[in-house]
Amino acid sequence: MEVRGPGLVSGASPVQGAKPVQVPRAVESKPALEMPRDEIELSSAGQVSGQTTEATDASLRSERLARIKAEIDAGTYDSDAKLEAAMMKMFNENGIDLEG
């Protein structure tokens, strides 16, 4: 008995090369897809809250700046404690351990 698989295979047949796919004209003329854009709308309460926060931040900055200017004028802004704190921060950021 001779088994040849599920179907008969007859002699060799020629293999055809790949043909380029033709794109229909309708597809070529479609505009590119646009990505949706995120949008946000703030309620009037949210807008007022944001304005209040900005005003508070500006007020705090101006108060701090005035205090620093007064300390500089009085000659009390620079201190050994501030210098040491700045140096320790610099050492820590650069991985320098003074304890070990």
N, C-alpha and C positions, 0 to 999 in steps of 0.2 A: 504494500500500500504506500502511496506517495502523498504527503500532505504539503500543500502549497500556501496555506494561509487563508484568510477570509475571502479573498477574491482571486481571480486569475490575473496574472500579470503577463500581458502579451509583450511583444518585442519592444525595443527602445523607441521612444518618441522624442522629437526635438523639443528643446526647452526654449521658450521665448524670453527675451530680455524684458526688463522693467520698462513700463511706459510712464511718462510724466503725467501727473494728475492735472486735469484741466479744471480750473476754478471758475465757477459760473460768474458772469459779469455782475450779477446782483450782489454777490458777496463782496466783490472788490470795491464797490462804490459805497458800502456802508461806512458811516463815520465810526471812529474809534470809541470804545466805551469810556465813559467818564466815571471817575471814582466819586462816590458820594462824599459830600463835605459835612463835617460835624458842625452843628450850630448850637448856640446856647442863648437862652433868653432869661434875663434876670427880672424878677418881679420888682415893683417899685420899692417894696420893703428891702429887698436885697440890694438894690442900688443905693438906698439911703444908708444901709449898714456899711456898704463898701466905702461910701464917702466919709462916714463917721470914722471908720478905721484909718483911712488915709489921713484925715485931719489929725487924729490922735497921734499917729506915727510921726507926722511932720512936727507936731507940737513937742513930742518927746525928743526928737532929734535936735530941734532948735534949743530946747532947754539944756540938753547934754552938751551941745556945742558951746553955749554960753558959759556953762560951768567949767568946761575944759579951758576956754579962753581966760576965764578969771583965774584959774589955778596957774596957768602959764604966766600971766601977768604978775601974780603974787610970788612966783618962783617956787610953788609947792607942787607943781604937776609931776615933775620927775622925783621919784623917791627910790630908795634902795629896794623896797618891797616890790615896786612895779618892775624894776630892772631884773630882780631875781625871778619874778613870775614870767617875764618875757624870755629870759634865758632858759628856764626850765621847760617852757613850752617848745622852744626851738630844739633843745636837746631831745625831748621826747619825740618830736616829729621826725627827727633824723636818726632815731634808734640809739641814742647815746645814753647809757645807763651810768649814772654817777654813783649809785649805791654799790655796785658789784664790781 
